[in-house]
Amino acid sequence: MSIDFTGRTVIVTGAGGGLGRAYALDIARRGGNVVVNDLGGNVAGDGGTSEMADKVVDEIRAAGGNAVANYASVATAEGGQAIARTALDSFGRIDALINNAGNLRNFWFDEFSDADRDSVMATHLLGTWNVTKAVWPHMKQAGYGRIVFTASAVAAFGNQTQSAYGAAKGGIIGLMNVLAQEGLPHNILCNGLLPNADSRMGSEMKPEEMAPVFPHIMKIGPDTIVPAYVVAPVVYMASEACTTTHDLYSVMGRRVARAFVGVTEGWINPAPAPATAEDIAANIETIRDQTRGVHIPASLIDEFRIVGEQFEALRET
């Protein structure tokens, strides 16, 4: 099966370098029209220039592809609307969005300033919200859309000095979970990504922050923790070939895996009354036990279904 983007228009935010550039180049190579959005600032999100986006557009056009640059900030609703308008004015449609723009400011939690916190939140969480909100009505009207939400293992599993980044990326996972359900009736499929690569932001990590992971990188292969190895899952999720929604994929070197939030079988209080804190303490190992099976709820409603079936089975015994 060949994945082709001919006639499709894809917006890639933060596409002036690193992962975003790699996505844009591959989609353009497959015939897609690409909106290369990049504010052009540094990794912290400061400054701004058109040079980065322009260079990627020139690279795509030199190879015979179609692309246009956009320099708006994702951090404002107006910027999100401007990005969508660039796609519509240039190509007349919006088929896919890859939310990739981001910045990085790492501090110990008690040293985080409000300004640094707000910058990270605005770029990652609000940025994803703003651009997705701008393209959503056009995808609904077309009855087609593919949206990639870039989250992080920092949000799913945690990492020191990245409290603001983890909180913002956790919000993105929550947004994807909801929009996957709202979008499904309109054929708007939403999936998420936990990427691991030596990209623009990764290269800014402090040596002391990276030291614990170096031995593991050597086992995986340092030459595979690069943007090229993240491209394929993202391009797939942005394409017609993707027919699933509400998935979260972890990419680490040559390994691609589905990540998810699950619930154990848990413990059901046998008494027809609220449990006490002492009850929880006495049954905490049963509550935490994964060996009896793990459920993966598809939604809040689905978790009610799961627990309802557990109670029904309990009554039948």
N, C-alpha and C positions, 0 to 999 in steps of 0.2 A: 504494500500500500504506500503510495506516494502522497505526502502532505504538501498541498499546494495552496498558496494564498492569492492566486491571480484573481483580480477583481475585488479583493478584500482590502479594507483599510484598518490598520492597527496603530493605536497610540501607545508609545512607550515613554513613560516619564523617567526622568533621570537617565536619558539615553546618550549623554555626551561622553561617557567612558565606562569602563568596567563592565559589569553585568548588563546594564541597559544597552550599551553599544553592541555587545555581542548578540543580544536578542534582535535588535534592529537590523543588523547586517544579515542574520540568517533569514529573517522574515522577508526582507527585500530580495534576497537571493532566490527565494521561493515564489517571487512574483507579487508580493504584497506591496501596497502603498503604505508608507510608514511616516507617522508624525514623530519626529525626533524632538522630544521636549527636554530641555535642560536649562536651568537657571544660570549655570556656568560658574557657580561659586566654589569655594573650597569644601573640604569634607565636613567642616563644621557648619556649612551653610552660609558662610559670610561671603560678601562680594557678589559679583555677577558679571558675566560677559557672554556675548553671543558666540564666541569662538568655538567652544566645545561642541555645541549642537551643529554649527555650520560645518565643522570638519567631518562629522559623521555623515551629514547629508551629502557633502562633496564626495565622500568615499563611496556611498551608495550609488550616487549618480554616475560616478566614473566607472562603476562596474555594470552600468546599464539599468539600474533600478530606479524606483520612484520614491522620493522622500521630500519632506518639507520640514523646516526647522520651526520650533516654537520656544520662546524664552520665558514664558510666564511662570510664576511661582505657584506650585500646587498648594501652598499654605493658605491661600485665600479662595473664597467662593468665586470671586471674579477671575482669578487665575485659572481655576478649573473650567469655567465657562469659556475662557479664551482658548484653552487647549482644544476643547471640543469644537469650537467655531473654526479653528484652523483646519481641523480634519474635514469638516463639512464644506468649508469654502474651497479647499484644495481638491478634495476627492469626492465630495457629495454623499459620504456615508461614514458610519463608524461601526465596524464589525467586532473589534476586539480591543481590550484595554489591558495593558500590563502595568500595574501600579508598582513602580520600581524606585521612584525618587526617595531619597533619604539623606540624613545627615548623621553625624556621630559626635556625641559629647559624653565622655565617660568620667565619672567621679564616684568616690565612695558616697553612699546615700546621705550621710550627715554633712557632706561637703557640697552637695548639689545646690546650685543657686536656682532661684525661681526662673530667671531668664534662660538659663541653659535647659532646664526642664521644659519650659514652654516652647523653646525652639525645636526640641526633639519631638514633642507632642504635635506641634503644628505641622511639621514636615511629614512625619510618618502617618500618624493617625488621621488628623484633619486633612492632610494632603490626599490620602487615599479616599476619604469621605468626599472631598470636594470634586475630584475628577470623576469618581464613580457616579456621583449625583448628577454631574453635567452630562455624562453620556447615557445614563439610564433611560430617560424618556425616548431617546432616539432608537435605542435597542428595543425597547418595548414596542414602539411603533413598527419597527421592521420585523418583529417576531424572531429576532436572532441576536445573540451576543455571547461573547466569551470574555470573562474577566479573571485576571490572575491577580491575587492578593499576595504581596510579598510580606510574609511574617518572619519569624526567626526562632531558632532553637532557644534563644535567650528567653523568649516569651513562654515557650512550651516547657522548658526544663530549668531555666535560670542560669545566670552567670554574674559573677561579682563585678561591681563598678558600673553596671549597665541598668540601673533601676528605671530610669526614664525610657530608655530604649526598649526594655522588656515590657514595661507597662503599655507603651504605644503599640508595640507589635502584638501584645495580647489583645488590645482593642481591635486590631485589624483581624485577628482570628475570629473574634466575636462578630464583627461586621460581616465577614465572609459567611459565617454560619447562618446568619439571618437572611442575607441577600440570596444565598443559595436556595432558600425556600421561597422567598418572594419572587425570584427570577424564574424559577422552573416553569410556571404556567406560560411564560412568555418566551421560552427557549433561550433564556439567558442563563448560562451555566457559569457558576462561580467556584473556583478552586484556589487553594492556597499553597504557598511554597515556604519551606525552611531551607534557604540556600546556605552553602558553606563554600566560600571561595576567597582567594586572595585578590579582592577587588579594591576599588578606591578606599572604601571604608575599612576593609580588613587590613589594608596596609598601614593604617593609622593606629592600630592597636599597639599598646605599649609592650615592650619586650617582657616585662614581668607578668603582664596579663596573658601573654601567649606561651610563656615557658612551660606551663603544665601540659599543654596540648601538643607540643613539638614531638615527643616520643611516639604519640599515636599517629600524628601526621606522617612520620617516617614509615610506619607500618602500612598505612593506607597508600602512600605514594605522594610526595610533595608536588610532583608534576601534575597530579590530578585535582588538587584543591585550587583550581583556577576557573575563571568564567566559562571556558569552553565546555566544561563538563556539566554545567548547569543549564546550558542552552536547550538541549533536547526536551526535557520535561516541560519547560516553560513554553516553547514553541508548540508542543503538542497541546497543552492546555488552552492555548490561544487559537487553536485550529478547529475546523469542522470535524476532524477525526476524534476530538474529545466529545464523548457523549455522557460522561458522568459529571456529577456536581457534588459540592459539599465535601470534597476530598482535600487533604492536606498532605503534601509530599515533602519528605526530607531528602535532600541531595547532598551526598558527601563523597567526593571522588567518583568512582565508578558505580557506587551503590545508590539506587533510588528506592525509597521505601515509603509506605503510607504511614503517617503518624495520626494518632487519634486520641480523644478523651474517652475513657471507658469507666464503667462502674462495676464493682465486684458484686457477687451474689448478696453480700451484706448480711446483716442480722435483723430479724424481725422480732420485735418485742412481743413475747407471748401474752403479756397482760394487756387488757383493753384500756390502757391508760398511758399517758406520756411516760417515757423512760426517765430515770434519774441519771445524774452524772455518774453515780456509782454503777449503774447498769452499763453505761457506756464503757467505763473503765474495766468492768468485768468481762466485757465482750469485744474489746477493741481488736484482739487478734482475729476473731471471726469477721469483724467489719473490714479489716485490712486484707484478709486472705484472698489471694488471686488464684489459688490452685483449684478452686471449685468452679472457675469460669469467670469470664469478664464479658459484660454487655457493652455494646457501642450504640448508645441512643442516637437516632437520626434527628431528633428534635426534643424540645421540652415535652411535647405531647407524647412522643414515643417513649420517653422515660416513664411517664405515667402508665403507658401500656405495659411496659416491662414489669413495673412494680405491681400493677393490678393483676397480671398473670401469676406473679409469685404468690400473692395473697389467695388467688383462686386455687392454685395448686396446693397451698397449705390447708385450705378448708376441705379439699378432697381427700387428704391423707387421714 
